[in-house]
Amino acid sequence: MPYLRNCWYMAAWADEIPAGGLLARRLLDEPVVLFRGSDDKVGAVSDRCPHRFAPLSRGKVVGRAITCGYHGLAFDGRGQCVVNPHGPIPRSMEIKHYPIMEAYRGIWIWMGTPAAANPRALRDLSFLDESPDTAFSKGYLFGRGNYQLYVDNILDLTHVDYLHATTLGSGAFTRTRAKVTETDDCVSVHRDCVNEAPSPLMRAIRGLSEEARVDSWNHVEWSAPAVMTLSGGNVPAGESREGPHNNMNTLNLHIVTPETSRTTHYFFATTRDFALEDAAFNERFAETRYRIFSTEDEPMINAQQESMGESDFWDLEPMLLRIDEGSVRVRRKLARMIETERETRPPEGER
């Protein structure tokens, strides 16, 4: 399937690749191996030795290079062969390499034209670095569905009233119409839920009764190819959102990177502006979030993908509802970006 390539995709959390470590990961249908050399820099190259096509991920990191475990050839982060234990290094002995950035606790990879890789094109996610460890958690899930289904899932949060009825849902999202806005760089979906019943999870955190009412807000912002921030907060109904003790905000990150047309790497993180030093609360909150993702969202999206089979989303002629506005705008925006990139992509020999 076509992908947007001249952009930064998240390939891994930084701590997934320790010093001297390597990680095999298929990205956009391409086998890639990421490795951290003795200089602490991460490299990314094709996970296929050009000699006999053995996966380089079956080898090991030696110095600043990754060494094939089959015949000992070694390649640096630029894809150049730097060791040939069997004789001179042929000038043509190189493999595909990918530009890499390490930022915001993650490893980011550029899957398009290497010369076009622009560090400034990476979205500002500095809140990840600024969050104290006692109020920060992150995770990874292997998703069994097309990456755009995971994007749809975050952009239309009315699903929480049904799929997550015992934790996140209260009916407020369904009753509140979202405001969708679009710019050159992003699509945003915003909801203000006024005088609504709190969700079960919100009641537990605030210590509220079932009769209590809250004013809450939620803002999702998508940027290409599939980076989404989800911020939200709540106060007792009718009270000021500016009060230092009433306002409880969370800031969540959802990033999806295609593995194949039917599988996805799902990265997520959360921080907040309350209970900043409560490590026990932080752990419970992270466990609850992971359980919700892994036992409710992911199985539903997997079932959705199985129902769709190999069919394209639009070929199935989905019956669109008002709640689909945000996800439809993103799908169409991304399709335009992919088509524009395809039309302007340089010939193979010039990449």
matplotlib code that plots the C-alpha trace (Angstrom):
import matplotlib.pyplot as plt

x = [0.0, 1.2, 2.7, 3.9, 7.6, 9.3, 8.4, 9.5, 8.0, 8.6, 10.6, 11.1, 11.4, 15.0, 15.4, 14.4, 17.9, 20.5, 24.3, 25.5, 21.9, 19.9, 16.2, 14.6, 11.4, 9.5, 8.4, 6.3, 6.8, 10.6, 12.8, 14.9, 17.4, 18.2, 21.4, 23.3, 27.1, 29.9, 29.6, 26.0, 24.5, 21.7, 21.9, 19.2, 19.9, 18.1, 17.9, 19.3, 23.0, 23.8, 26.0, 23.6, 20.6, 20.9, 19.1, 21.7, 19.6, 20.8, 24.3, 25.8, 27.0, 30.7, 32.1, 30.0, 28.9, 26.5, 28.2, 26.4, 26.2, 26.6, 29.9, 31.1, 30.6, 30.0, 28.1, 28.0, 25.0, 25.5, 25.1, 28.8, 30.6, 33.5, 34.7, 35.1, 37.1, 37.4, 39.3, 39.1, 35.9, 34.1, 33.2, 29.6, 29.3, 26.6, 23.1, 20.2, 20.4, 17.8, 18.3, 17.7, 16.8, 16.8, 14.4, 11.6, 12.5, 12.1, 13.9, 12.6, 13.3, 13.0, 11.7, 11.9, 14.7, 17.6, 18.7, 15.3, 15.4, 14.7, 15.1, 12.7, 9.9, 9.6, 6.7, 7.5, 6.8, 9.0, 6.4, 7.8, 11.2, 9.8, 7.6, 9.0, 9.4, 6.8, 4.2, 5.1, 4.5, 4.9, 4.2, 4.1, 1.6, 1.8, -1.4, -3.2, -4.9, -4.1, -2.5, -5.3, -7.8, -5.8, -5.8, -9.6, -10.0, -8.4, -10.0, -13.5, -13.7, -17.4, -16.4, -15.4, -19.1, -19.5, -16.2, -14.9, -18.3, -16.9, -13.8, -13.7, -17.3, -20.2, -22.2, -20.7, -18.8, -21.8, -24.0, -21.4, -20.8, -17.1, -15.6, -13.3, -10.7, -8.0, -4.8, -2.0, -0.2, -2.9, -6.5, -8.0, -11.0, -12.3, -15.1, -16.4, -18.7, -20.7, -22.5, -22.0, -21.7, -18.1, -16.7, -16.1, -12.3, -12.8, -15.1, -12.4, -9.6, -11.6, -13.5, -16.9, -20.3, -22.4, -24.7, -21.8, -21.4, -18.3, -17.3, -14.7, -12.8, -10.9, -8.7, -7.1, -4.5, -3.3, -0.2, 1.1, 1.8, 0.2, 1.2, -1.6, -1.7, -4.8, -5.2, -8.1, -9.2, -12.1, -13.5, -16.6, -19.5, -19.7, -16.4, -13.5, -11.1, -8.3, -8.4, -5.1, -6.8, -9.8, -8.2, -6.9, -5.3, -3.7, -1.7, -1.5, 0.5, -0.5, 1.8, 1.2, 3.7, 2.7, 4.4, 2.5, -0.9, -2.6, -0.3, 0.9, 3.4, 1.5, 3.4, 1.7, 2.6, 0.9, 1.7, -0.4, -0.3, -1.6, -0.2, 3.2, 5.2, 2.8, 4.7, 2.2, -0.7, 1.4, 1.9, -1.8, -2.8, -0.3, -1.6, -5.2, -4.4, -2.5, -5.3, -7.8, -5.7, -4.7, -8.0, -10.6, -9.2, -6.7, -9.1, -11.8, -9.6, -8.2, -11.8, -12.5, -9.5, -10.6, -14.0, -12.6, -10.1, -7.9, -10.5, -9.7, -11.6, -13.2, -14.0, -16.3, -18.4, -18.6, -21.8, -20.4, -21.9, -21.4, -18.9, -16.6, -15.7, -12.3, -11.1, -12.5, -10.6, -7.4, -7.8, -8.4, -5.6, -3.1, -4.2, -3.5, -0.1, 0.8, -0.4, 1.5, 4.7, 4.3, 3.9, 7.0, 9.2, 12.6, 13.5, 15.0, 18.6, 18.4, 17.1]
y = [0.0, 3.6, 5.4, 9.0, 8.6, 12.0, 12.4, 11.1, 7.9, 6.7, 3.5, 2.7, 4.1, 5.1, 2.6, -0.2, 0.0, 0.0, 0.5, -2.3, -3.4, -3.9, -4.2, -5.7, -4.0, -4.0, -0.5, 0.4, -3.1, -2.8, -4.9, -2.6, -3.2, -0.4, -0.6, 1.6, 1.7, 2.3, 6.1, 5.8, 6.8, 4.8, 3.6, 2.1, -0.1, -2.7, -5.9, -7.9, -8.6, -8.1, -11.2, -14.1, -12.0, -13.2, -10.9, -8.6, -8.6, -12.2, -10.7, -8.4, -4.8, -4.4, -0.9, 1.4, -1.2, -4.2, -7.5, -10.2, -13.4, -15.5, -14.5, -11.6, -8.6, -5.4, -2.3, 1.2, 3.5, 4.9, 1.4, 1.2, -2.1, -1.4, -5.0, -7.9, -10.7, -12.5, -9.9, -6.3, -4.4, -4.0, -0.4, -1.6, -3.4, -1.2, -1.5, 0.9, 3.2, 5.5, 8.9, 8.7, 11.2, 10.6, 13.0, 13.1, 9.8, 8.1, 7.0, 8.5, 7.2, 8.9, 6.3, 8.5, 10.3, 10.6, 13.9, 15.3, 14.4, 17.6, 17.6, 20.6, 18.5, 16.6, 17.8, 19.4, 16.9, 18.5, 17.9, 14.3, 15.5, 18.0, 15.5, 14.1, 10.3, 10.0, 11.5, 9.9, 6.5, 5.0, 1.8, -0.1, -2.5, -4.5, -3.7, -6.2, -3.7, -1.0, 2.0, 4.4, 2.4, 3.3, 6.9, 6.8, 5.3, 8.3, 11.0, 9.7, 9.3, 8.6, 5.0, 5.3, 5.5, 2.0, 0.1, 1.6, 2.0, 0.7, 2.9, 6.0, 6.3, 8.2, 9.2, 12.7, 12.3, 11.0, 13.9, 16.6, 17.7, 18.0, 21.0, 20.0, 22.4, 21.9, 23.8, 23.0, 21.0, 19.4, 18.4, 19.0, 17.7, 19.5, 18.8, 20.8, 18.6, 20.7, 19.5, 15.8, 12.7, 11.8, 8.6, 5.7, 6.4, 10.1, 9.3, 7.1, 9.7, 12.6, 10.5, 11.6, 10.0, 8.8, 11.8, 14.3, 16.4, 17.8, 20.1, 18.4, 19.1, 17.1, 18.1, 15.8, 17.1, 15.0, 15.7, 13.6, 10.9, 9.6, 11.6, 12.5, 14.4, 14.0, 16.5, 16.7, 18.0, 18.4, 20.5, 20.2, 21.5, 25.3, 25.9, 27.8, 25.9, 28.3, 27.2, 25.7, 22.9, 22.1, 21.6, 18.1, 17.8, 14.9, 15.0, 11.8, 10.9, 8.3, 7.5, 4.7, 3.5, 1.0, -2.3, -3.7, -2.9, -4.9, -4.5, -1.5, -0.4, 1.5, 3.8, 5.7, 7.9, 9.9, 12.7, 15.0, 18.2, 16.6, 14.0, 14.7, 12.9, 10.0, 7.1, 4.6, 6.4, 6.7, 3.0, 2.2, 4.8, 3.2, -0.3, 0.8, 2.5, -0.5, -2.9, -0.7, -0.5, -4.2, -5.8, -3.4, -1.2, -3.5, -6.6, -4.4, -2.9, -6.4, -7.7, -4.6, -5.4, -9.1, -8.0, -5.7, -8.3, -7.1, -4.5, -0.8, 1.3, 3.5, 0.6, -0.8, 2.4, 3.1, 4.7, 7.9, 9.7, 13.2, 11.8, 10.7, 14.3, 14.3, 10.9, 11.5, 14.8, 13.1, 10.2, 12.6, 15.0, 12.1, 10.7, 14.1, 14.3, 10.8, 11.6, 14.9, 13.1, 10.4, 12.9, 14.8, 11.9, 11.9, 8.9, 5.9, 6.7, 10.2, 9.3]
z = [0.0, -0.5, 2.5, 3.1, 3.2, 3.5, 7.1, 10.5, 11.9, 15.4, 15.2, 18.9, 22.3, 23.0, 25.8, 23.5, 22.1, 24.9, 24.3, 22.0, 21.4, 18.2, 17.3, 14.3, 13.2, 9.9, 9.0, 6.0, 4.7, 4.8, 7.2, 9.2, 12.0, 14.4, 16.5, 19.0, 18.5, 20.9, 20.2, 21.6, 18.3, 16.7, 13.1, 11.0, 7.9, 5.8, 7.8, 4.9, 4.3, 0.6, 0.6, 1.2, 2.5, 6.1, 8.5, 10.1, 13.2, 13.7, 14.2, 16.8, 17.3, 17.3, 17.8, 15.6, 13.2, 13.0, 12.1, 10.1, 12.1, 9.0, 7.5, 9.5, 7.2, 9.1, 8.1, 9.7, 10.2, 6.7, 5.2, 4.2, 4.6, 7.0, 7.6, 5.1, 6.9, 3.6, 1.6, 0.3, 0.7, -2.7, -3.5, -4.2, -0.9, 0.8, 2.0, 2.3, 5.3, 6.9, 8.6, 12.3, 15.0, 18.8, 20.4, 23.0, 24.5, 21.1, 18.0, 14.8, 11.3, 7.8, 5.4, 2.3, 0.4, 2.8, 1.4, 2.2, 5.9, 7.8, 11.7, 11.8, 10.3, 13.6, 15.6, 18.9, 21.7, 24.3, 27.0, 27.1, 28.2, 30.7, 32.5, 35.8, 35.8, 38.7, 36.4, 33.1, 31.6, 28.2, 26.3, 23.1, 21.6, 18.4, 16.6, 14.3, 12.1, 9.5, 11.1, 9.9, 11.9, 15.0, 14.0, 13.5, 17.0, 18.6, 16.4, 17.2, 21.0, 21.1, 21.1, 24.8, 25.8, 24.4, 24.2, 27.5, 29.3, 32.7, 32.7, 30.4, 29.2, 30.6, 27.5, 27.5, 24.3, 22.5, 23.7, 23.0, 19.4, 18.5, 16.8, 14.0, 12.6, 10.0, 9.1, 6.7, 9.3, 11.5, 12.1, 15.6, 17.3, 20.4, 22.8, 25.8, 27.9, 30.3, 33.4, 32.6, 34.6, 35.2, 33.8, 36.3, 36.1, 36.7, 39.7, 41.2, 40.7, 42.2, 44.7, 43.3, 43.7, 40.8, 41.3, 40.8, 37.7, 36.0, 33.2, 31.1, 27.9, 25.4, 22.5, 19.9, 17.5, 14.6, 12.5, 9.6, 9.3, 12.5, 15.6, 17.9, 21.2, 23.3, 26.1, 28.6, 31.9, 34.2, 37.1, 39.3, 37.3, 37.2, 38.8, 37.1, 35.0, 36.1, 39.8, 41.0, 43.0, 40.8, 37.4, 36.6, 33.2, 31.4, 28.2, 26.2, 23.1, 20.5, 17.7, 15.1, 12.6, 9.9, 9.9, 7.0, 5.4, 8.2, 11.2, 13.2, 15.8, 18.5, 20.8, 23.6, 26.6, 29.3, 31.7, 33.9, 36.1, 39.3, 41.8, 40.2, 42.8, 43.4, 41.8, 43.1, 41.4, 38.3, 38.1, 38.7, 36.0, 33.5, 34.3, 33.8, 30.5, 29.2, 30.1, 28.3, 25.2, 25.1, 26.1, 24.5, 21.7, 20.1, 20.0, 18.5, 15.8, 15.0, 14.6, 12.4, 10.2, 10.0, 8.9, 6.2, 5.0, 2.2, 1.1, 1.0, 3.5, 0.9, -1.5, 1.2, 1.0, 4.8, 6.0, 7.4, 10.5, 11.8, 14.4, 11.5, 10.5, 12.1, 10.9, 7.4, 7.1, 8.2, 5.8, 2.9, 3.9, 4.2, 0.8, -0.8, 0.8, -0.4, -3.9, -4.0, -2.8, -5.4, -8.2, -7.1, -6.1, -7.9, -10.1, -8.4, -9.3, -7.8, -4.4]

ax = plt.figure().add_subplot(projection="3d")
ax.plot(x, y, z, "-o")
ax.set_aspect("equal")
plt.show()
